[in-house]
């Protein structure tokens, strides 16, 4: 009896602790996600407002004439870098200033237009790649990017282009390309994006611990109570989780208690097993009625129970 009881208590506690910890981590992950989204939305509104102003200045004065504007925006924000490139991909204004004159790689982007003659709407535009093969790219290191992936930094792109006349197809002429390198908000030195990954991984591990602990508890409890087919009940709980566990509890309540010595079914009123003679219930020494182990007096004859 003691071995079965210890197994039941151990797996019961494992399942309870895993479940509660899983729920706490899930709530923490959701809270971090909501907090991160709120912080990102507030920063993005301010950033896009500043980038739009910079785009208007570029449209009026040209990309080479906005170096002071770039420095001012950079000093008033927590950007990692702010770059302005021309149509050839050459950086003409930047913070840090050491990036001025560098050539950005060009890539084809689909703009959803069709030119005259049925050609697809692809355009050659410069791009900024901060990461490569699980770490910062050469250009990312040049800008001071220290993270390992897009969970730590992101690039906000703003294209400055002149409007297209109604009689023409395709995008307007590009004037410049603005790239803002943004770092995600950090908590305890770890970006919120990476916190989401950590919390999600921990939640998955705890859910697996809970999913395995519950059928283990069912197996040991069924074996201790001599319930038929304990392995089958454990397998059902493993596959269906809480549904199998609840079904087991219902069916378990229908079965008669079993003798701890021979395993034969007993009636609740039996004081001893009729098959092997082992006493299974406490009896009043005065009237012989079955009594509970926690009672101090017999409810049948009012005799004190020792």
C-alpha positions in Angstrom: 0.0 0.0 0.0 2.8 2.5 0.9 4.5 2.1 -2.5 1.3 2.7 -4.4 0.4 5.7 -2.3 3.8 7.3 -2.7 3.6 6.8 -6.5 0.1 8.4 -6.5 1.3 11.4 -4.5 4.4 11.9 -6.6 2.7 11.9 -10.0 -0.2 13.9 -8.7 2.1 16.6 -7.6 4.1 16.5 -10.8 0.9 16.9 -12.9 -0.4 19.8 -10.6 2.9 21.7 -10.6 3.5 21.2 -14.3 -0.1 22.4 -15.0 0.2 25.5 -12.8 3.6 26.4 -14.1 2.4 26.0 -17.7 -0.5 28.3 -17.1 1.8 30.9 -15.4 4.3 30.8 -18.3 1.5 31.0 -20.8 0.1 34.1 -19.0 3.6 35.6 -18.9 4.1 34.9 -22.6 0.8 36.6 -23.5 1.6 39.5 -21.2 5.0 39.9 -22.8 3.5 39.7 -26.3 0.9 42.4 -25.4 3.5 44.6 -23.8 5.8 44.2 -26.8 3.1 44.9 -29.3 2.1 48.1 -27.4 5.7 49.2 -27.2 6.3 48.5 -30.8 3.1 50.2 -31.9 4.0 53.4 -30.0 7.6 53.4 -31.3 6.4 52.6 -34.9 4.0 55.6 -34.9 6.7 58.0 -33.8 9.2 56.4 -36.2 7.0 56.5 -39.2 6.1 60.1 -38.5 9.7 61.0 -38.5 10.5 58.9 -41.6 7.6 60.6 -43.5 9.0 64.0 -42.6 12.4 62.9 -43.8 10.9 61.6 -47.0 9.2 64.9 -47.6 12.5 66.7 -47.1 14.2 64.3 -49.5 11.5 64.9 -52.1 12.0 68.7 -51.9 15.7 69.0 -51.5 17.2 65.7 -52.8 18.7 62.8 -50.8 22.2 64.3 -50.5 20.8 67.5 -48.8 19.3 65.8 -45.7 22.3 64.8 -43.7 21.4 67.3 -41.0 17.9 65.9 -40.9 19.2 62.3 -40.6 21.5 63.4 -37.7 18.7 65.1 -35.9 16.3 62.2 -36.2 19.0 59.8 -35.1 19.8 61.9 -32.0 16.2 62.0 -30.9 15.5 58.3 -31.2 17.1 55.1 -30.1 17.7 53.8 -33.6 20.8 51.6 -34.2 21.3 53.2 -37.6 19.5 55.4 -40.1 20.5 55.2 -43.8 19.4 57.1 -46.9 20.4 55.5 -50.3 19.9 56.7 -53.8 18.5 54.6 -56.7 21.9 53.0 -57.3 22.0 51.7 -53.7 24.8 54.1 -52.7 24.3 55.5 -49.1 24.3 59.3 -49.4 23.3 60.2 -45.8 23.6 58.1 -42.7 24.1 57.7 -39.0 26.6 56.4 -38.2 28.3 58.6 -40.8 30.9 56.0 -41.6 28.3 54.2 -43.7 28.1 57.1 -46.2 29.4 56.0 -49.6 28.9 52.2 -49.1 27.1 50.3 -51.8 24.0 48.3 -50.7 23.0 45.1 -52.5 20.2 45.4 -55.1 17.2 43.1 -55.2 14.1 42.7 -57.3 10.8 43.5 -55.6 7.3 43.0 -57.0 5.1 46.1 -56.8 1.9 44.6 -58.1 1.8 46.7 -61.3 2.0 45.8 -65.0 3.9 48.0 -67.4 2.8 48.6 -71.0 3.3 45.5 -73.1 2.2 43.2 -70.2 5.5 43.1 -68.3 5.5 42.2 -64.7 5.9 45.0 -62.2 9.4 44.2 -60.8 11.8 47.0 -59.8 15.4 47.0 -58.7 15.7 48.4 -55.2 18.5 48.4 -52.6 18.1 46.3 -49.5 19.7 46.0 -46.0 20.4 42.5 -44.7 21.4 42.5 -41.0 21.7 38.7 -40.5 23.2 35.8 -42.4 23.5 32.2 -41.4 22.4 32.6 -37.8 24.4 35.7 -37.0 25.0 39.3 -38.0 26.0 39.9 -41.6 29.2 41.8 -42.4 27.1 44.9 -42.9 25.2 44.3 -39.7 28.4 44.1 -37.7 29.6 47.3 -39.5 26.4 49.0 -38.2 26.9 47.7 -34.6 24.3 45.0 -34.7 25.1 42.5 -31.9 22.0 40.2 -31.9 21.8 36.8 -33.4 18.6 37.0 -35.4 15.5 39.0 -36.4 14.2 38.5 -32.8 16.7 41.2 -31.7 16.7 43.8 -34.6 14.5 44.7 -37.6 14.8 47.0 -40.5 12.0 49.5 -41.3 12.0 50.5 -45.0 10.5 53.7 -46.4 10.6 54.3 -50.1 10.4 57.9 -51.4 8.9 58.1 -54.9 7.3 60.7 -57.0 3.6 60.2 -58.1 2.8 58.5 -61.4 0.7 60.4 -64.0 -2.7 58.8 -64.6 -1.7 57.9 -68.2 1.4 55.9 -67.2 1.8 52.4 -65.8 4.2 51.2 -63.1 5.5 52.8 -59.9 6.6 56.4 -59.7 10.3 57.3 -60.0 12.2 56.5 -56.8 13.9 59.4 -55.2 15.6 57.6 -52.3 15.3 54.7 -50.0 15.3 55.1 -46.2 16.3 52.3 -43.9 15.9 52.5 -40.1 17.6 49.8 -38.0 15.5 49.3 -34.9 16.3 47.2 -31.8 13.4 45.5 -30.0 12.7 46.6 -26.4 14.7 44.6 -23.9 13.7 43.2 -20.5 16.6 42.2 -18.2 18.9 42.6 -21.1 16.9 40.2 -23.3 14.8 41.4 -26.2 11.1 40.8 -25.9 11.0 38.8 -29.1 13.6 36.4 -27.6 11.6 36.3 -24.3 8.7 35.1 -26.3 10.8 32.3 -27.8 12.1 31.3 -24.3 8.7 31.4 -22.7 7.1 29.4 -25.5 9.8 26.8 -25.3 9.4 26.5 -21.6 5.7 26.3 -21.9 6.0 23.5 -24.5 8.3 21.5 -22.2 6.0 21.9 -19.2 3.0 20.9 -21.2 4.8 17.8 -22.3 5.7 17.1 -18.6 2.0 17.6 -17.7 0.8 15.4 -20.6 3.1 12.6 -19.5 2.5 13.0 -15.7 -1.3 12.7 -16.0 -1.3 9.3 -17.6 1.4 8.1 -15.2 -0.8 9.2 -12.3 -3.8 7.4 -13.8 -1.7 4.2 -14.3 -0.5 4.1 -10.7 -3.8 5.1 -9.2 -5.6 2.4 -11.3 -3.1 -0.2 -10.2 -3.4 0.8 -6.6 -7.2 0.6 -6.7 -7.1 -2.7 -8.7 -9.1 -1.0 -11.5 -9.2 -3.2 -14.6 -6.7 -2.5 -17.4 -4.6 0.3 -15.8 -2.3 0.4 -18.9 -5.2 1.0 -21.2 -6.5 3.8 -19.0 -3.1 5.4 -19.1 -2.9 5.1 -22.8 -6.3 6.6 -23.2 -5.3 9.6 -21.0 -2.1 10.0 -23.0 -4.0 10.3 -26.2 -7.0 12.3 -25.0 -5.5 14.1 -22.0 -8.1 15.6 -19.7 -11.0 13.8 -21.4 -9.4 10.4 -20.7 -8.6 11.4 -17.2 -12.1 12.6 -16.4 -13.6 9.4 -17.9 -11.3 7.3 -15.7 -12.4 9.2 -12.6 -16.1 8.5 -13.5 -15.5 4.9 -14.2 -13.3 4.5 -11.1 -16.2 5.7 -9.0 -18.5 2.9 -10.3 -16.1 0.1 -9.3 -16.3 -1.6 -5.9 -13.3 -1.3 -3.6 -10.8 -4.2 -3.7 -9.1 -6.2 -1.0 -5.5 -4.9 -0.6 -4.4 -8.5 0.0 -6.1 -10.7 -2.6 -7.5 -8.1 -4.9 -11.1 -9.4 -4.8 -14.0 -7.0 -5.0 -15.5 -5.9 -1.7 -18.8 -4.3 -0.6 -18.5 -1.0 1.3 -20.1 -2.5 4.4 -17.6 -5.4 4.7 -15.3 -5.2 7.7 -13.0 -8.0 6.4 -12.4 -9.7 3.1 -14.7 -12.8 2.8 -12.0 -14.5 0.6 -8.8 -14.1 2.7 -10.0 -12.8 6.0 -7.9 -9.6 6.0 -9.5 -6.7 7.9 -10.2 -3.8 5.5 -12.5 -1.5 7.5 -12.5 -0.3 11.1 -15.3 -1.6 13.3 -16.8 -0.3 16.6 -15.6 -2.5 19.5 -19.0 -2.1 21.1 -21.6 -2.7 18.4 -19.4 -4.0 15.6 -20.7 -1.5 13.0 -18.2 -0.2 10.3 -16.9 3.3 11.3 -14.6 5.8 9.7 -10.9 6.0 10.7 -11.2 9.7 11.6 -14.3 9.3 13.9 -13.9 9.6 17.7 -17.3 8.2 18.6 -19.5 5.5 17.0 -22.6 7.1 15.4 -24.5 3.9 16.0 -24.0 3.3 19.7 -22.2 6.5 20.8 -19.4 4.5 22.2 -16.0 6.2 22.3 -13.6 4.9 19.7 -10.0 4.2 20.7 
